[in-house]
């Protein structure tokens, strides 16, 4: 009897040691968690990328018809009902298979929340996020919000141009606006707002064009930046120079009022807590 009891205690003690050892190993491998969703080891090496990097990689894979690895997507039950994952958002908007947006660490006021969601997931701003949501939305969402085929095709065309320009599919959360991003690409001189000329072979020459000398087709040479933005249907906050207006106009309506306005037929404001969009106007 005593021997049996001792053997049981020995087995329990052995199991206890194994558990303690496992916990210690996990503590060594888990590393340090950061608010951006990344994890680093004790030497600062990234062992898991940020939400923004992983989401944009998933979005890029989805846009190119590739398998999304290690990121939650919109799934559909046997009854045809879409569902997502706790801490993520979009299952009531996006089509099946599209990557969900991480909202676990997002904070801010009602006016800030959507832009903060955009930044956490690597978007340049909330206008680009809205465009992406609509373009990757389900047919049910489009129908319920009266998004016409013509509007959808226009937004989809703009979306594709943004992908080609590197504005979608890459983590741009570090940039304040499109102007700062274009400056980093060498297209705009951030100090003057002037465009940097490219040679016929596409190589940047470094020569500058005075912003006032830039002519935009169909725009009065004396028009103010606000008037130019209005004429081109571009968000006025992004038109920081004529060079920027010309750049934006070249990629059609990617940041146009069709996305950023209160028009319920395009880019509706989204409640991140419910995934619902406002009802269309009667």
Phi and psi in degrees as a GROMACS rama.xvg file:
@    title "Ramachandran Plot"
@    xaxis  label "Phi"
@    yaxis  label "Psi"
@TYPE xy
-64.7903  -41.19  UNK-2
-61.8718  -41.8606  UNK-3
-63.2111  -40.5925  UNK-4
-65.4815  -41.1037  UNK-5
-65.069  -39.3658  UNK-6
-64.1276  -40.563  UNK-7
-62.9565  -43.4936  UNK-8
-63.955  -37.0888  UNK-9
-64.4633  -42.7083  UNK-10
-64.2784  -41.9929  UNK-11
-62.7741  -41.4494  UNK-12
-65.2099  -39.3857  UNK-13
-63.3459  -44.6159  UNK-14
-62.3455  -39.9144  UNK-15
-61.6126  -42.2163  UNK-16
-64.7804  -39.8098  UNK-17
-63.1296  -42.549  UNK-18
-62.8716  -45.3424  UNK-19
-61.6379  -42.5417  UNK-20
-63.2897  -41.489  UNK-21
-63.4326  -41.7558  UNK-22
-63.116  -39.6862  UNK-23
-66.8107  -39.3916  UNK-24
-64.2147  -44.2948  UNK-25
-61.4036  -39.2584  UNK-26
-62.6162  -32.8116  UNK-27
-76.8437  -31.8738  UNK-28
-92.0437  -24.2654  UNK-29
-65.7945  -44.2353  UNK-30
81.6799  -157.109  UNK-31
-104.756  127.001  UNK-32
-86.9705  140.663  UNK-33
-118.825  157.017  UNK-34
-64.1136  -20.4149  UNK-35
-84.3156  4.4832  UNK-36
92.5462  -4.18847  UNK-37
-84.8227  162.971  UNK-38
-132.562  134.208  UNK-39
-121.898  152.217  UNK-40
-84.3223  -174.774  UNK-41
-64.6164  -18.5568  UNK-42
-95.4212  2.88672  UNK-43
87.4615  1.44288  UNK-44
-73.5033  134.687  UNK-45
-74.2792  119.943  UNK-46
-107.797  -9.81748  UNK-47
-148.393  129.684  UNK-48
-71.048  168.656  UNK-49
-70.1696  165.787  UNK-50
-54.3565  -45.5606  UNK-51
-60.4489  -46.8738  UNK-52
-64.3703  -45.5638  UNK-53
-69.8332  -37.5252  UNK-54
-66.0903  -46.7526  UNK-55
-64.3614  -33.835  UNK-56
-64.9453  -40.526  UNK-57
-66.3735  -41.253  UNK-58
-64.4364  -41.0543  UNK-59
-62.6064  -41.4395  UNK-60
-63.692  -43.5616  UNK-61
-63.0009  -42.9751  UNK-62
-63.8037  -26.325  UNK-63
-103.897  11.5848  UNK-64
69.4001  23.5791  UNK-65
-98.9409  163.859  UNK-66
-70.6232  135.861  UNK-67
-90.7097  122.663  UNK-68
-110.812  134.025  UNK-69
59.333  40.6222  UNK-70
-153.914  133.485  UNK-71
-67.2704  142.461  UNK-72
-127.212  168.712  UNK-73
-70.2842  126.424  UNK-74
-118.739  162.248  UNK-75
-126.237  132.897  UNK-76
-75.7199  173.622  UNK-77
-63.2973  -24.8459  UNK-78
-86.7676  1.06106  UNK-79
87.7074  9.33841  UNK-80
-92.6665  131.006  UNK-81
-79.2632  148.171  UNK-82
-146.653  159.846  UNK-83
-122.756  -136.192  UNK-84
-145.902  143.936  UNK-85
-58.0908  135.123  UNK-86
89.4689  1.53536  UNK-87
-131.562  163.639  UNK-88
-141.63  147.342  UNK-89
128.197  -6.12877  UNK-90
-65.3107  -21.1352  UNK-91
-90.8536  -2.01769  UNK-92
-117.463  -50.3348  UNK-93
-78.5127  156.675  UNK-94
-75.7036  161.33  UNK-95
-58.3811  134.815  UNK-96
93.2189  -13.5684  UNK-97
-74.3966  145.95  UNK-98
-69.8798  137.746  UNK-99
-79.1728  160.194  UNK-100
-95.1244  135.084  UNK-101
-77.4092  126.522  UNK-102
-128.532  8.14493  UNK-103
-58.4142  -39.2435  UNK-104
-105.775  9.3228  UNK-105
-78.5258  133.13  UNK-106
-134.282  171.606  UNK-107
134.646  169.303  UNK-108
-74.831  175.064  UNK-109
-57.8478  -38.0635  UNK-110
-76.5733  -20.673  UNK-111
-97.7313  -22.4103  UNK-112
-58.9431  -44.3158  UNK-113
-67.1872  -39.303  UNK-114
-68.2046  -34.4016  UNK-115
-68.1993  -36.0232  UNK-116
-63.8509  -42.8119  UNK-117
-58.1946  -48.3609  UNK-118
-64.7266  -42.2167  UNK-119
-62.7285  -26.3796  UNK-120
-103.044  13.3735  UNK-121
87.8116  6.9631  UNK-122
-79.3085  154.732  UNK-123
-65.6352  -43.0202  UNK-124
-162.134  179.291  UNK-125
-70.1746  -25.7044  UNK-126
-63.5782  -42.0027  UNK-127
-68.0755  -36.8683  UNK-128
-61.3601  -46.532  UNK-129
-59.8066  -44.0437  UNK-130
-59.3043  -45.6819  UNK-131
-63.1396  -40.3046  UNK-132
-61.6501  -45.1386  UNK-133
-68.3995  -45.8809  UNK-134
-63.3068  -33.602  UNK-135
-100.183  17.5339  UNK-136
-79.4081  162.378  UNK-137
-77.7387  161.037  UNK-138
-62.384  -34.3103  UNK-139
-62.9843  -45.4259  UNK-140
-61.8592  -43.9224  UNK-141
-62.4261  -40.4773  UNK-142
-67.6945  -45.157  UNK-143
-65.273  -27.0765  UNK-144
-105.456  14.1348  UNK-145
53.0852  40.1009  UNK-146
-83.3849  110.841  UNK-147
-69.5217  159.893  UNK-148
-63.0101  -37.4379  UNK-149
-62.9301  -45.5444  UNK-150
-64.3495  -43.7866  UNK-151
-62.0995  -44.0689  UNK-152
-62.1178  -39.8942  UNK-153
-64.0708  -45.0729  UNK-154
-66.772  -38.1897  UNK-155
-63.7633  -39.3012  UNK-156
-63.3801  -42.3972  UNK-157
-63.695  -40.3336  UNK-158
-60.5496  -44.0467  UNK-159
-63.8094  -37.7295  UNK-160
-68.0493  -34.1036  UNK-161
-68.771  -35.5962  UNK-162
-62.418  -46.2786  UNK-163
-61.8563  -33.404  UNK-164
-81.8684  -4.98769  UNK-165
81.7277  14.9491  UNK-166
-87.0995  -20.4693  UNK-167
-124.07  136.017  UNK-168
102.971  -3.72239  UNK-169
-129.004  150.74  UNK-170
-77.6289  105.588  UNK-171
-112.055  20.3303  UNK-172
-63.5746  -20.9091  UNK-173
-76.3199  -14.8328  UNK-174
-91.2159  142.443  UNK-175
-77.0817  -35.3417  UNK-176
-159.613  -178.726  UNK-177
-65.7207  -31.7442  UNK-178
-62.1824  -45.3014  UNK-179
-66.742  -34.0395  UNK-180
-67.3617  -45.7031  UNK-181
-64.0123  -35.1744  UNK-182
-63.4816  -39.6082  UNK-183
-66.8444  -24.8814  UNK-184
-85.7837  -3.64031  UNK-185
82.9433  12.2245  UNK-186
-88.3769  -27.0404  UNK-187
-131.111  135.762  UNK-188
-78.4823  110.991  UNK-189
-64.3836  -23.1187  UNK-190
-84.0412  -28.473  UNK-191
-115.338  -19.2957  UNK-192
79.4475  7.38992  UNK-193
-83.9173  150.195  UNK-194
-81.9445  146.15  UNK-195
-96.5494  122.973  UNK-196
-68.9721  143.863  UNK-197
-111.457  142.041  UNK-198
-71.6692  173.339  UNK-199
-60.8262  -26.6583  UNK-200
-87.4389  6.34118  UNK-201
89.1093  -2.43149  UNK-202
-81.9484  132.274  UNK-203
-65.1887  126.625  UNK-204
-91.9841  -22.9929  UNK-205
90.4406  -8.83947  UNK-206
-73.8838  147.535  UNK-207
-108.948  147.661  UNK-208
-112.529  127.605  UNK-209
-61.1817  132.785  UNK-210
-58.9991  -35.6272  UNK-211
-68.4939  -20.2273  UNK-212
-87.3886  -8.2247  UNK-213
-73.9077  125.658  UNK-214
-105.018  130.334  UNK-215
-110.448  126.501  UNK-216
-54.6633  128.176  UNK-217
83.8131  2.5764  UNK-218
-114.567  134.612  UNK-219
-60.6972  128.93  UNK-220
-55.4454  -27.9011  UNK-221
-93.2404  5.38605  UNK-222
-65.7431  143.55  UNK-223
-75.1202  166.853  UNK-224
-61.7113  -36.8958  UNK-225
-64.8765  -40.8079  UNK-226
-66.5501  -37.9833  UNK-227
-64.052  -44.9924  UNK-228
-59.9692  -42.9498  UNK-229
-65.2445  -41.6526  UNK-230
-66.2772  -34.4612  UNK-231
-94.0994  1.81112  UNK-232
56.4562  44.6984  UNK-233
-114.329  143.034  UNK-234
-54.2631  118.149  UNK-235
-60.0016  -26.8122  UNK-236
-68.5182  -17.8825  UNK-237
-94.6677  -14.9456  UNK-238
-87.4916  83.3322  UNK-239
-90.8816  -8.88828  UNK-240
-164.75  168.071  UNK-241
-66.1952  -35.0424  UNK-242
-61.913  -40.7647  UNK-243
-68.1073  -38.9525  UNK-244
-62.4249  -41.1749  UNK-245
-64.8267  -40.4689  UNK-246
-63.3238  -45.159  UNK-247
-65.2983  -40.4961  UNK-248
-65.5329  -26.3207  UNK-249
-71.2586  -20.2156  UNK-250
-110.321  36.2155  UNK-251
56.1346  -126.654  UNK-252
-105.596  28.889  UNK-253
-62.0059  -27.4308  UNK-254
-124.687  33.5917  UNK-255
-80.6744  173.603  UNK-256
-67.0666  -15.4799  UNK-257
-61.9795  -26.0081  UNK-258
-101.148  -42.7196  UNK-259
-90.4843  -5.55201  UNK-260
-87.4154  -175.05  UNK-261
-89.8447  6.99553  UNK-262
-61.7634  117.859  UNK-263
-71.0187  -8.78454  UNK-264
-87.2994  -6.70294  UNK-265
-152.036  133.167  UNK-266
56.779  50.0899  UNK-267
-64.6271  150.371  UNK-268
-64.8173  140.245  UNK-269
-114.969  134.788  UNK-270
-85.2377  109.405  UNK-271
-66.7458  -17.6191  UNK-272
-80.5286  -30.2918  UNK-273
-114.892  -20.094  UNK-274
77.3681  11.8261  UNK-275
-96.636  151.427  UNK-276
-109.43  154.56  UNK-277
-63.3298  151.856  UNK-278
-65.6583  143.777  UNK-279
-65.7458  152.876  UNK-280
-65.2951  146.07  UNK-281
